[in-house]
C-alpha cells in the first residue's frame, strides 16, 4: 500500500541536493577569480540584480566541469544567458516548465508501460520482463541537460534555497516565487547515469521479490495437523498477512492470529522454508517449522517431515543491495552526509531529529498504557505482541471479514467494475456528480500482482493508476480497503497535477501528505459500502484507532531509521550480519517502548514490513501521515469534505511547515493527538 514515485521524477527529487557536487573523476573547474570577475562584469550591466547574479554564477560554477568548457566558455555562457528582465525571466520559466512536463510525463509513461508485466498479473515473470522493468529510460536525462547547457541556464537564473531559507522566507512568497524556488531545485547534483540505472534495476528486482512473496494459508497446519484458513487463501507479506490478522479480531480468531504471527516471525528471522514461499503444493507447520509433502528437501523417513533449506537471508540481501547503490550515490550529494539526510532533509523536508522526536514523544507517552489497558479489556485477555495491530476501535473491526467479502466480491467482480463505480464513490464522499466524473476520468484501475499501489501521472492528459488485488472471485474486502486507500492517493495525484497553478508546484510537500489523504479515504471504507457507524462514541473510537495505529507504525519506522544508522556504521556488513542487526534493533525498540505495555520482551515483530526491503526509509511517511490525517480531519469536521480536500490538496509542493499553516493554521504536531486520546480514554471509561 503505497504511492509509487516514478523512476525519473521521483528518484530525481529524492536525490536532489544543493548546488555543488563531488565526482570521482572530475571536480568543478572554474576558479574563484573567474567567478568574481564575471560577477563584477554582469553587475555593471545589471546593477539592480547584483545578488541574483552572484548567486547564479556561483551555482553554475559549482557544477561546471572541464567537459563543459574552459574559463572563456564559462564567461561567455554567463554573459549570454543571465536574464535580468522579469517578463523575460517568466517567459523562460514557462518554457522550461512546459518542456520538463513533456519529458518527465513521457518518461513516466514509459516506466509504467515497461513495468506492467511486473505490476499486473500477466503470467509468469521472465528475465526479459525483469530487464525491461528495471530499465530507466530517464537515467541520462540529468546529464543530458547539463551537456546541452539547459541545467546551467536554470542554475544561472533560478536560486536554490535551503530548507531553512524556504521555511523562513516562504511565508511572504507569492505562488510564483514558490514555483521559481522549485525550479531552482531541478539541477542541483550530477549523479552519473549508470548509478541511476543501477538503482532502478536493483529496486525493481527487490520490488518483484516482495510482490511474489506469497503464503498459501490453506496449507498451514497446527500442531494437531489441522488447517485454520480457507484452502484458496493466498496472502502476500507483509500486507496480506497483517490485514488477515486484523480481520480475525471480528471473528475471535485468536488461533489464526497466533499462526500468522508465527509466519511473520519466521520471515523476519529467515527461518521460513524456501520451498513454502509462493508454493501451493506444500503443507507447513510454522509453529514447529516443519514441512510435509514433496519438496526439493531431504525427507526424514522416521518422522515423515522434511529437512528443509531455509530462505538464504534473501530478505536482507535485497536490502543490502539497495544500501550499496545509495551509498555510491551519496558521493554526489555533498549537501547531505548520507542517504538518511537526503531522505529526511531533502525529500521529506523534515529533519530526522524532528521526525524521531515526534515519534518518541507519542510512543513514550503515558497515554499509551491507558489505551493498552482499554484494548486488553475489550479483548478480554492479556495482550499479545500481535495486538499492535488491534483494529477493534474501527467500525469494520466488529464485522466478520466473510460478511464484508460477500459484499465487495459481488460489487466488484473485476477491475472494470471498480473503475465504473469510482464516480459513485466520490459522490458519496461529497463531490458533485460532474466533478466526480471529471476526477474519475483521470484514474485507471488495474488488478495488481502485489498488494497494491498508486502511480501518479507527471503530465496533464495522462492518467493516474490505481492498483489493488482482485482475485478470481472478485475483490475481497482487503482489496477494497487497500483500493480505497490507493484512491485517496489517486485523488491527490490528480488534484495536485491538474489543479495546481504551476507545474513546478505539482504534488504535495512529501509522501506523508498523500498518505494522510489515503488514510482519510481508507477510514471511510465502511461508509462507502453503506455501513455507516452510529455509535455515540464514534469520535472517541476514531481517535483511539488513529493513535493505536500511529503507535504501531512509529515503532516500525524507528526500527527502519536505526537500521540505516547501523548500515552506515557498518558499510561492509554481510547479509547475515545485517539480519542479526535488524533482529537486535527491533528487539531494542520493542523492549523500550512496547514491552512495558505488553509485558513481553525481545520481540522482533516490528521488522516485518516489506517497505524496509523495497523503499528505503519510506516508512516514516505512514506515521507522519497519521499525524497529518488527524489534524486534517479536525479541519474538515463540519465542513464540505470535497471542498476542503480540494482547497488543501491544490496548494502544491511547498514545504511541510507552510502547507500545514495554510491548511490547518498550525504546524505538524503530535500533541493534539495525545491530548485528544487522553480525552477519548476518559470518555470510553
C-alpha positions as CSV (number, residue, x, y, z in Angstrom):
1,X,0.0,0.0,0.0
2,X,2.0,2.9,-1.2
3,X,2.3,5.8,-3.6
4,X,4.8,4.9,-6.3
5,X,7.3,7.6,-7.2
6,X,8.1,7.4,-10.9
7,X,11.7,6.4,-11.7
8,X,12.6,9.6,-13.5
9,X,10.7,12.3,-11.4
10,X,10.7,10.5,-8.0
11,X,14.3,9.5,-7.9
12,X,15.4,12.9,-9.2
13,X,13.5,14.6,-6.4
14,X,14.7,12.1,-3.9
15,X,18.3,12.6,-4.7
16,X,18.4,16.3,-5.2
17,X,20.9,18.4,-3.2
18,X,22.5,21.9,-3.0
19,X,24.4,23.5,-5.8
20,X,27.7,21.7,-5.6
21,X,28.8,18.2,-6.5
22,X,31.7,15.8,-6.0
23,X,32.7,13.4,-8.7
24,X,35.1,10.6,-8.6
25,X,36.7,11.6,-11.8
26,X,36.1,15.4,-12.0
27,X,35.9,18.5,-9.9
28,X,34.4,21.9,-10.6
29,X,37.0,23.7,-12.8
30,X,36.1,27.4,-12.5
31,X,38.4,29.4,-10.3
32,X,37.1,31.8,-7.6
33,X,38.9,34.6,-9.5
34,X,36.9,33.9,-12.7
35,X,33.7,33.8,-10.7
36,X,34.4,37.2,-9.1
37,X,35.3,38.8,-12.5
38,X,32.2,37.7,-14.3
39,X,30.0,38.7,-11.3
40,X,31.6,42.1,-11.4
41,X,31.1,42.4,-15.2
42,X,27.4,41.4,-15.1
43,X,26.8,43.6,-12.1
44,X,28.0,46.6,-14.0
45,X,25.4,45.8,-16.7
46,X,22.6,45.0,-14.3
47,X,23.2,47.0,-11.0
48,X,19.7,46.1,-9.7
49,X,20.4,42.4,-9.8
50,X,23.8,42.0,-8.0
51,X,22.6,39.4,-5.5
52,X,20.9,37.3,-8.2
53,X,24.0,37.5,-10.4
54,X,26.4,36.5,-7.6
55,X,24.2,33.5,-6.5
56,X,23.5,32.3,-10.1
57,X,27.2,32.5,-11.2
58,X,28.3,30.6,-8.1
59,X,25.7,27.9,-8.7
60,X,26.8,27.4,-12.3
61,X,30.5,27.4,-11.3
62,X,29.9,24.7,-8.6
63,X,28.8,22.2,-11.2
64,X,30.9,23.3,-14.2
65,X,33.4,20.5,-15.0
66,X,36.2,20.5,-17.6
67,X,34.0,18.7,-20.1
68,X,31.6,21.7,-20.0
69,X,34.2,24.1,-21.3
70,X,37.1,26.3,-20.3
71,X,37.1,29.6,-18.4
72,X,36.3,31.6,-21.6
73,X,33.4,29.3,-22.4
74,X,32.1,29.8,-18.8
75,X,32.3,33.6,-19.1
76,X,30.6,33.6,-22.4
77,X,27.8,31.4,-21.2
78,X,27.1,33.7,-18.2
79,X,27.1,36.8,-20.4
80,X,24.7,35.3,-22.9
81,X,22.2,33.5,-20.6
82,X,21.7,35.7,-17.5
83,X,18.2,37.2,-17.7
84,X,17.5,40.4,-15.7
85,X,14.2,41.4,-17.1
86,X,11.3,40.0,-15.0
87,X,9.0,39.4,-18.0
88,X,11.7,37.6,-19.9
89,X,12.5,35.5,-16.9
90,X,8.9,34.5,-16.6
91,X,8.9,33.5,-20.3
92,X,11.9,31.3,-19.7
93,X,10.3,29.8,-16.6
94,X,7.1,28.9,-18.5
95,X,9.0,27.4,-21.5
96,X,11.2,25.3,-19.1
97,X,8.1,24.1,-17.2
98,X,6.3,23.1,-20.4
99,X,9.3,21.1,-21.7
100,X,10.0,19.5,-18.4
101,X,6.4,18.4,-18.2
102,X,6.7,16.8,-21.6
103,X,10.0,15.0,-20.7
104,X,9.0,13.8,-17.2
105,X,5.5,13.0,-18.4
106,X,6.5,10.7,-21.2
107,X,9.4,9.1,-19.3
108,X,6.9,8.3,-16.6
109,X,4.5,6.7,-19.1
110,X,7.4,4.6,-20.5
111,X,8.2,3.3,-16.9
112,X,4.5,2.5,-16.4
113,X,4.2,0.5,-19.6
114,X,7.5,-1.3,-19.2
115,X,6.6,-2.4,-15.6
116,X,3.2,-3.7,-16.5
117,X,4.3,-7.4,-16.6
118,X,5.8,-6.9,-13.1
119,X,2.9,-5.0,-11.5
120,X,0.0,-6.8,-13.1
121,X,-0.7,-10.5,-13.2
122,X,0.1,-11.1,-16.9
123,X,1.5,-14.6,-16.4
124,X,5.0,-15.8,-15.3
125,X,7.6,-13.1,-14.9
126,X,10.5,-13.8,-17.2
127,X,14.1,-12.5,-17.1
128,X,13.3,-10.2,-20.1
129,X,10.4,-8.7,-18.0
130,X,12.9,-8.0,-15.2
131,X,15.4,-6.3,-17.6
132,X,12.8,-4.0,-19.2
133,X,11.1,-3.4,-15.9
134,X,14.3,-2.3,-14.3
135,X,15.3,-0.1,-17.3
136,X,15.3,3.6,-16.5
137,X,14.8,5.5,-19.8
138,X,15.4,8.8,-18.0
139,X,18.7,7.8,-16.5
140,X,20.7,10.1,-18.8
141,X,18.2,13.0,-18.7
142,X,20.0,14.9,-15.9
143,X,23.4,14.6,-17.6
144,X,21.9,15.4,-21.0
145,X,20.5,18.6,-19.6
146,X,24.0,19.6,-18.3
147,X,25.5,18.7,-21.7
148,X,23.2,20.9,-23.7
149,X,23.5,23.6,-21.0
150,X,19.8,23.7,-20.1
151,X,20.7,22.8,-16.5
152,X,23.2,25.7,-16.4
153,X,20.6,28.1,-17.7
154,X,18.4,27.1,-14.8
155,X,21.2,27.4,-12.3
156,X,22.2,30.8,-13.5
157,X,18.7,32.2,-13.3
158,X,16.8,30.4,-10.5
159,X,18.2,30.3,-7.0
160,X,18.3,27.1,-4.9
161,X,17.1,27.9,-1.4
162,X,18.0,25.8,1.6
163,X,15.2,24.3,3.7
164,X,15.8,26.8,6.4
165,X,15.5,29.6,3.9
166,X,12.3,28.2,2.4
167,X,10.8,27.9,5.9
168,X,11.9,31.4,6.9
169,X,11.1,33.3,3.8
170,X,8.3,31.2,2.3
171,X,5.6,32.8,4.4
172,X,5.9,36.0,2.4
173,X,6.4,34.4,-1.0
174,X,3.9,34.6,-3.9
175,X,2.9,31.5,-5.7
176,X,5.3,32.4,-8.5
177,X,8.2,32.8,-6.0
178,X,7.4,29.3,-4.7
179,X,7.4,27.9,-8.2
180,X,10.7,29.7,-9.0
181,X,12.2,28.1,-5.9
182,X,11.2,24.6,-7.1
183,X,12.7,25.4,-10.5
184,X,15.9,26.1,-8.6
185,X,15.8,22.6,-7.1
186,X,15.8,20.9,-10.5
187,X,19.5,20.6,-11.2
188,X,21.5,20.5,-8.0
189,X,23.7,17.5,-8.5
190,X,25.2,15.4,-11.3
191,X,24.6,11.8,-10.4
192,X,26.1,9.5,-13.1
193,X,23.5,7.9,-15.3
194,X,24.9,4.5,-14.6
195,X,24.2,4.8,-10.9
196,X,20.6,5.9,-11.6
197,X,20.2,2.9,-13.8
198,X,21.8,0.6,-11.3
199,X,19.4,1.9,-8.6
200,X,16.4,1.4,-10.9
201,X,17.4,-2.2,-11.7
202,X,18.1,-3.2,-8.0
203,X,14.9,-1.6,-6.7
204,X,12.8,-3.2,-9.4
205,X,14.2,-6.6,-8.5
206,X,13.6,-6.0,-4.8
207,X,10.0,-4.9,-5.5
208,X,9.5,-8.1,-7.6
209,X,10.9,-10.3,-4.8
210,X,8.3,-8.8,-2.4
211,X,5.5,-8.8,-5.0
212,X,5.8,-12.6,-5.3
213,X,6.3,-13.3,-1.6
214,X,3.0,-15.2,-1.0
215,X,2.0,-17.6,1.6
216,X,-0.7,-20.2,0.9
217,X,-2.7,-20.1,4.1
218,X,-4.8,-23.2,3.5
219,X,-1.5,-25.2,3.6
220,X,-0.6,-24.0,7.1
221,X,-1.0,-26.8,9.8
222,X,-1.4,-26.6,13.5
223,X,0.5,-29.0,15.8
224,X,-2.6,-31.3,15.6
225,X,-2.4,-31.3,11.8
226,X,-5.5,-29.1,11.3
227,X,-5.9,-26.2,8.9
228,X,-7.4,-22.9,10.1
229,X,-7.7,-21.0,6.8
230,X,-9.6,-21.4,3.5
231,X,-7.8,-23.6,1.0
232,X,-7.6,-20.9,-1.6
233,X,-6.4,-18.1,0.6
234,X,-3.1,-16.7,-0.6
235,X,-1.6,-13.8,1.3
236,X,1.4,-11.5,0.4
237,X,3.9,-10.5,3.1
238,X,3.5,-8.3,4.9
239,X,0.3,-6.5,3.8
240,X,-1.9,-9.6,3.3
241,X,-0.7,-11.3,6.5
242,X,-1.1,-8.2,8.6
243,X,-4.6,-7.4,7.2
244,X,-5.8,-11.0,7.7
245,X,-4.6,-10.8,11.3
246,X,-6.5,-7.6,11.7
247,X,-9.6,-9.1,10.2
248,X,-9.6,-12.0,12.7
249,X,-10.5,-9.7,15.6
250,X,-14.1,-9.6,14.3
251,X,-14.2,-13.4,14.3
252,X,-12.4,-14.1,17.6
253,X,-9.7,-15.8,15.5
254,X,-7.1,-16.0,18.2
255,X,-5.6,-19.2,17.0
256,X,-5.4,-17.9,13.4
257,X,-3.7,-14.8,14.7
258,X,-1.1,-16.8,16.5
259,X,-0.5,-18.8,13.3
260,X,0.0,-15.6,11.3
261,X,2.3,-14.2,14.0
262,X,4.4,-17.4,13.7
263,X,4.7,-17.0,9.9
264,X,5.8,-13.3,10.3
265,X,8.5,-14.2,12.8
266,X,9.8,-17.0,10.5
267,X,10.0,-14.4,7.7
268,X,11.9,-11.9,9.8
269,X,14.4,-14.5,11.1
270,X,14.6,-16.1,7.7
271,X,13.8,-19.5,9.3
272,X,11.0,-19.8,6.8
273,X,11.5,-22.8,4.4
274,X,12.4,-21.6,1.0
275,X,10.1,-24.1,-0.6
276,X,6.8,-22.8,1.0
277,X,7.2,-19.3,-0.4
278,X,4.7,-18.8,-3.3
279,X,4.2,-22.6,-3.4
280,X,0.7,-24.1,-3.3
281,X,1.9,-27.7,-3.1
282,X,3.5,-28.0,0.4
283,X,2.0,-28.2,3.9
284,X,3.8,-26.3,6.6
285,X,3.6,-26.0,10.3
286,X,5.1,-22.6,11.0
287,X,4.9,-23.0,14.8
288,X,7.2,-26.1,14.8
289,X,8.6,-25.1,11.4
290,X,8.3,-28.4,9.6
291,X,7.0,-29.0,6.1
292,X,5.2,-32.1,4.7
293,X,4.9,-33.4,1.2
294,X,7.0,-33.3,-1.9
295,X,9.8,-30.8,-2.0
296,X,13.4,-30.4,-3.0
297,X,14.4,-31.1,0.6
298,X,15.7,-34.4,2.0
299,X,12.9,-36.4,3.8
300,X,13.4,-37.8,7.3
301,X,11.7,-41.2,6.9
302,X,11.2,-41.7,10.7
303,X,9.3,-38.5,11.2
304,X,7.7,-38.0,7.8
305,X,8.8,-34.4,8.0
306,X,11.3,-32.7,5.7
307,X,14.7,-31.4,6.4
308,X,14.3,-28.2,4.5
309,X,16.5,-25.4,3.3
310,X,15.7,-22.1,4.8
311,X,15.4,-18.9,2.8
312,X,19.0,-17.9,2.5
313,X,18.7,-14.4,4.0
314,X,17.4,-13.1,0.7
315,X,15.3,-10.5,2.5
316,X,18.5,-8.9,3.9
317,X,20.5,-9.4,0.7
318,X,18.0,-7.3,-1.2
319,X,18.1,-4.6,1.5
320,X,21.9,-4.6,1.4
321,X,22.0,-4.2,-2.4
322,X,19.9,-1.0,-2.1
323,X,22.1,0.3,0.6
324,X,25.2,-0.3,-1.5
325,X,24.0,1.6,-4.6
326,X,22.6,4.5,-2.5
327,X,25.9,4.7,-0.7
328,X,27.6,5.2,-4.1
329,X,25.1,8.0,-4.9
330,X,26.0,9.7,-1.6
331,X,29.3,10.8,-3.1
332,X,27.3,13.1,-5.5
333,X,25.1,14.5,-2.6
334,X,27.5,16.9,-0.8
335,X,24.7,18.8,0.9
336,X,23.9,15.7,2.9
337,X,26.1,13.4,4.9
338,X,24.4,10.3,3.6
339,X,21.1,8.9,2.2
340,X,19.4,9.3,5.6
341,X,19.9,13.1,5.5
342,X,19.0,13.1,1.8
343,X,15.7,11.3,2.6
344,X,14.7,13.4,5.6
345,X,16.2,16.8,5.0
346,X,16.0,16.7,1.2
347,X,12.9,14.6,0.4
348,X,10.7,14.9,3.5
349,X,12.0,18.4,4.2
350,X,11.8,17.5,7.8
351,X,15.0,16.6,9.7
352,X,15.4,13.1,11.1
353,X,15.7,14.6,14.6
354,X,12.4,16.3,14.2
355,X,10.7,13.1,13.0
356,X,12.3,11.0,15.7
357,X,11.1,13.4,18.4
358,X,7.6,13.3,17.1
359,X,7.6,9.5,17.2
360,X,9.2,9.0,20.5
361,X,7.0,11.7,22.1
362,X,4.0,9.6,21.1
363,X,5.3,6.0,21.7
364,X,6.8,7.1,25.0
365,X,3.7,9.0,26.2
366,X,1.8,8.0,29.4
367,X,-1.4,7.6,27.5
368,X,-0.1,4.5,25.7
369,X,-0.6,2.5,28.8
370,X,-4.1,3.7,29.2
371,X,-5.0,2.8,25.7
372,X,-3.4,-0.6,26.0
373,X,-5.5,-1.4,29.1
374,X,-8.6,-0.4,27.1
375,X,-7.5,-2.8,24.3
376,X,-6.9,-5.6,26.8
377,X,-10.3,-5.0,28.4
378,X,-12.1,-5.0,25.0
379,X,-10.3,-8.3,24.1
380,X,-11.0,-9.9,27.4
381,X,-7.4,-11.2,27.7
382,X,-3.8,-10.1,28.2
383,X,-2.2,-8.5,25.3
384,X,-0.1,-10.5,22.8
385,X,2.6,-8.8,20.7
386,X,0.5,-9.0,17.5
387,X,-2.1,-6.8,19.3
388,X,-0.1,-3.8,18.0
389,X,-2.5,-4.4,15.0
390,X,-5.7,-4.4,17.1
391,X,-8.4,-2.7,15.0
392,X,-11.4,-3.1,17.2
393,X,-11.7,0.7,17.6
394,X,-12.7,0.8,13.9
395,X,-16.3,0.2,12.8
396,X,-15.1,-2.5,10.4
397,X,-13.3,-4.3,13.2
398,X,-16.6,-5.6,14.6
399,X,-17.9,-7.0,11.3
400,X,-16.8,-10.5,10.2
401,X,-14.5,-10.5,7.2
402,X,-16.6,-13.0,5.4
403,X,-19.6,-10.7,5.6
404,X,-17.7,-7.9,4.0
405,X,-16.1,-10.2,1.4
406,X,-19.5,-11.2,0.2
407,X,-20.4,-7.5,-0.3
408,X,-17.3,-6.5,-2.1
409,X,-16.9,-9.5,-4.4
410,X,-20.5,-9.0,-5.6
411,X,-20.0,-5.3,-6.2
412,X,-16.5,-5.6,-7.8
413,X,-16.0,-8.8,-9.8
414,X,-13.2,-7.2,-11.8
415,X,-11.1,-4.0,-12.2
416,X,-13.6,-2.5,-14.7
417,X,-16.4,-2.7,-12.1
418,X,-14.2,-0.7,-9.7
419,X,-13.4,1.9,-12.4
420,X,-17.1,2.3,-13.3
421,X,-18.0,2.8,-9.6
422,X,-15.4,5.4,-8.9
423,X,-17.7,8.4,-9.6
424,X,-20.3,7.0,-7.2
425,X,-17.6,6.6,-4.5
426,X,-16.6,10.2,-4.9
427,X,-20.2,11.4,-4.8
428,X,-20.6,9.5,-1.5
429,X,-17.6,11.4,-0.2
430,X,-19.1,14.8,-1.1
431,X,-18.2,15.6,-4.7
432,X,-21.0,16.6,-7.1
433,X,-21.6,14.2,-10.0
434,X,-19.9,16.3,-12.7
435,X,-16.7,16.8,-10.7
436,X,-16.7,13.2,-9.6
437,X,-16.8,12.1,-13.2
438,X,-14.1,14.6,-14.1
439,X,-11.7,13.3,-11.4
440,X,-12.5,9.6,-12.1
441,X,-11.8,10.0,-15.8
442,X,-8.2,10.7,-14.9
443,X,-7.7,7.4,-12.9
444,X,-7.3,4.0,-14.4
445,X,-7.9,0.8,-12.3
446,X,-5.8,-2.4,-12.7
447,X,-5.7,-5.7,-10.8
448,X,-2.4,-5.7,-9.1
449,X,0.0,-8.6,-8.9
450,X,1.2,-7.4,-5.5
451,X,-0.7,-5.9,-2.6
452,X,-1.5,-2.7,-4.5
453,X,-0.1,0.8,-5.1
454,X,-0.9,4.1,-6.7
455,X,1.1,5.5,-9.5
456,X,0.5,9.1,-10.5
457,X,0.8,10.8,-13.8
458,X,3.5,13.5,-14.4
459,X,1.8,15.4,-17.2
460,X,-1.7,16.6,-17.9
461,X,-3.5,14.3,-20.3
462,X,-2.2,11.2,-18.6
463,X,-4.0,9.1,-16.0
464,X,-3.0,8.0,-12.5
465,X,-3.0,4.3,-11.9
466,X,-4.9,2.6,-9.1
467,X,-3.7,-1.0,-8.5
468,X,-5.2,-3.3,-5.9
469,X,-5.6,-7.1,-5.5
470,X,-8.6,-8.6,-7.4
471,X,-9.0,-12.3,-7.2
472,X,-10.8,-14.8,-9.5
473,X,-13.9,-14.4,-7.4
474,X,-13.7,-10.6,-7.3
475,X,-12.3,-8.1,-5.0
476,X,-12.4,-9.1,-1.3
477,X,-12.7,-6.6,1.5
478,X,-8.9,-6.4,2.0
479,X,-8.6,-5.5,-1.7
480,X,-11.4,-2.9,-1.3
481,X,-9.9,-1.4,1.8
482,X,-6.5,-1.1,0.1
483,X,-8.2,0.1,-3.1
484,X,-9.9,3.0,-1.2
485,X,-6.5,3.9,0.3
486,X,-5.0,4.0,-3.2
487,X,-7.9,6.0,-4.5
488,X,-7.0,8.6,-1.9
489,X,-3.5,8.7,-3.4
490,X,-5.0,9.0,-6.9
491,X,-7.3,11.8,-6.0
492,X,-4.3,13.7,-4.5
493,X,-2.2,12.9,-7.6
494,X,-5.0,14.2,-9.9
495,X,-5.8,17.4,-7.9
496,X,-2.2,18.2,-7.3
497,X,-1.3,17.8,-11.0
498,X,-4.4,19.2,-12.9
499,X,-5.5,21.9,-10.4
500,X,-2.2,23.4,-9.1
501,X,-1.4,26.7,-10.7
502,X,2.3,25.9,-11.6
503,X,3.6,22.5,-12.9
504,X,6.7,23.1,-10.8
505,X,4.5,23.0,-7.7
506,X,2.7,19.8,-8.6
507,X,2.3,17.2,-5.9
508,X,2.5,17.6,-2.1
509,X,5.3,18.5,0.3
510,X,6.3,14.9,0.8
511,X,4.8,11.4,0.7
512,X,3.3,11.6,4.2
513,X,0.8,14.2,2.9
514,X,-0.5,11.9,0.2
515,X,-0.6,9.1,2.9
516,X,-2.7,11.4,5.0
517,X,-5.4,11.7,2.4
518,X,-5.2,8.0,1.6
519,X,-5.8,7.2,5.3
520,X,-8.7,9.7,5.3
521,X,-10.3,7.8,2.4
522,X,-9.5,4.4,3.8
523,X,-11.1,5.1,7.2
524,X,-14.4,5.8,5.3
525,X,-14.4,2.4,3.6
526,X,-17.4,1.0,5.6
527,X,-19.5,4.2,4.9
528,X,-18.8,3.7,1.2
529,X,-20.3,0.2,1.5
530,X,-23.4,1.6,3.1
531,X,-22.5,0.7,6.7
532,X,-22.5,4.0,8.5
533,X,-21.4,3.9,12.1
534,X,-24.0,5.4,14.5
535,X,-22.1,4.6,17.7
536,X,-22.3,7.6,20.1
537,X,-18.7,7.0,20.9
538,X,-17.7,7.2,17.3
539,X,-15.4,10.3,17.7
540,X,-13.6,8.7,20.6
541,X,-13.2,5.4,18.8
542,X,-11.8,7.2,15.7
543,X,-9.2,9.0,17.8
544,X,-8.2,5.8,19.6
545,X,-7.9,4.0,16.2
546,X,-5.6,6.6,14.8
547,X,-3.5,6.7,18.0
548,X,-3.1,2.9,18.2
549,X,-2.2,2.7,14.5
550,X,0.4,5.5,14.9
551,X,1.8,3.8,18.0
552,X,2.4,0.6,15.9
553,X,3.9,2.2,12.8
554,X,6.1,4.6,14.6
555,X,7.9,1.7,16.2
556,X,8.3,0.1,12.8
557,X,9.7,3.4,11.5
558,X,12.1,3.8,14.4
559,X,13.5,0.4,13.6
560,X,13.9,1.4,9.9
561,X,15.8,4.5,10.9
562,X,18.1,2.8,13.4
563,X,18.9,0.0,10.9
564,X,20.1,2.6,8.4
565,X,22.2,4.2,11.0
566,X,23.7,0.8,11.6
567,X,24.3,0.2,7.9
568,X,26.3,3.4,7.6
569,X,28.3,2.5,10.7
570,X,28.9,-1.0,9.2
571,X,29.1,-0.5,5.5
572,X,30.9,-3.8,4.8
573,X,28.3,-5.9,6.6
574,X,27.2,-9.2,5.2
575,X,23.6,-10.1,4.8
576,X,23.9,-12.4,7.8
577,X,25.3,-9.5,9.9
578,X,22.5,-7.3,8.7
579,X,19.9,-9.8,9.7
580,X,21.3,-10.1,13.2
581,X,21.4,-6.2,13.5
582,X,17.8,-5.9,12.4
583,X,16.7,-8.5,14.9
584,X,18.7,-6.8,17.7
585,X,17.4,-3.3,16.8
586,X,13.8,-4.4,16.5
587,X,14.0,-6.1,19.9
588,X,15.6,-3.0,21.5
589,X,12.9,-0.7,20.2
590,X,10.3,-3.2,21.3
591,X,11.8,-3.5,24.8
592,X,12.0,0.3,25.2
593,X,8.5,1.3,24.0
594,X,6.4,-1.8,23.8
595,X,7.5,-4.4,26.4
596,X,6.4,-2.1,29.3
597,X,2.9,-2.1,27.8
598,X,2.6,-5.7,26.5
599,X,4.6,-7.3,29.3
600,X,6.6,-9.4,26.8
601,X,10.2,-8.8,25.9
602,X,12.6,-9.4,22.9
603,X,10.0,-9.4,20.1
604,X,11.3,-8.7,16.6
605,X,7.9,-8.2,15.0
606,X,8.4,-4.5,14.2
607,X,10.8,-5.7,11.4
608,X,8.1,-7.4,9.3
609,X,7.3,-4.5,7.0
610,X,8.2,-5.1,3.4
611,X,8.9,-1.4,2.8
612,X,12.2,-1.9,4.6
613,X,13.3,-4.1,1.7
614,X,11.9,-2.2,-1.3
615,X,11.7,1.5,-0.4
616,X,14.5,2.6,1.9
617,X,13.3,4.9,4.7
618,X,9.8,5.4,3.2
619,X,8.1,4.0,6.4
620,X,8.2,7.3,8.2
621,X,5.7,8.6,5.7
622,X,2.9,6.5,7.3
623,X,3.1,7.7,10.9
624,X,3.7,11.3,9.7
625,X,0.6,10.7,7.5
626,X,-1.4,9.6,10.5
627,X,-0.4,12.8,12.4
628,X,-1.3,15.0,9.4
629,X,-4.5,13.0,8.9
630,X,-5.6,13.8,12.5
631,X,-5.0,17.5,12.0
632,X,-6.8,17.5,8.6
633,X,-9.8,15.6,10.0
634,X,-10.2,18.3,12.7
635,X,-10.1,20.9,9.9
636,X,-12.6,19.0,7.7
637,X,-15.1,18.3,10.5
638,X,-18.4,20.2,10.0
639,X,-17.3,21.4,6.5
640,X,-17.9,20.2,3.0
641,X,-15.4,17.3,2.6
642,X,-14.8,17.6,-1.1
643,X,-14.3,21.4,-1.0
644,X,-11.8,21.2,1.9
645,X,-9.9,18.4,0.2
646,X,-9.6,20.3,-3.0
647,X,-8.6,23.5,-1.1
648,X,-5.8,21.8,0.7
649,X,-4.5,19.5,-2.0
650,X,-4.2,22.1,-4.7
651,X,-1.6,24.1,-2.7
652,X,1.1,22.0,-4.3
653,X,4.6,21.2,-3.2
654,X,5.5,23.9,-0.7
655,X,7.4,22.9,2.4
656,X,5.5,20.9,5.1
657,X,5.6,23.8,7.5
658,X,3.9,26.3,5.2
659,X,1.5,23.7,3.8
660,X,0.2,22.9,7.3
661,X,0.0,26.5,8.3
662,X,-2.2,27.2,5.2
663,X,-4.2,24.1,5.5
664,X,-5.0,23.9,9.2
665,X,-3.4,27.1,10.7
666,X,-0.8,25.1,12.8
667,X,2.4,23.2,12.2
668,X,2.8,19.4,12.3
669,X,2.4,18.3,15.9
670,X,1.8,15.2,18.0
671,X,0.4,16.9,21.0
672,X,-3.2,17.4,19.7
673,X,-3.4,13.6,19.1
674,X,-2.1,12.8,22.5
675,X,-4.4,15.2,24.3
676,X,-7.4,14.0,22.2
677,X,-6.5,10.4,23.0
678,X,-6.5,11.2,26.7
679,X,-10.0,12.6,26.4
680,X,-11.1,9.7,24.4
681,X,-9.9,7.2,27.0
682,X,-11.8,9.1,29.7
683,X,-15.0,9.1,27.7
684,X,-14.7,5.3,27.0
685,X,-14.3,4.6,30.6
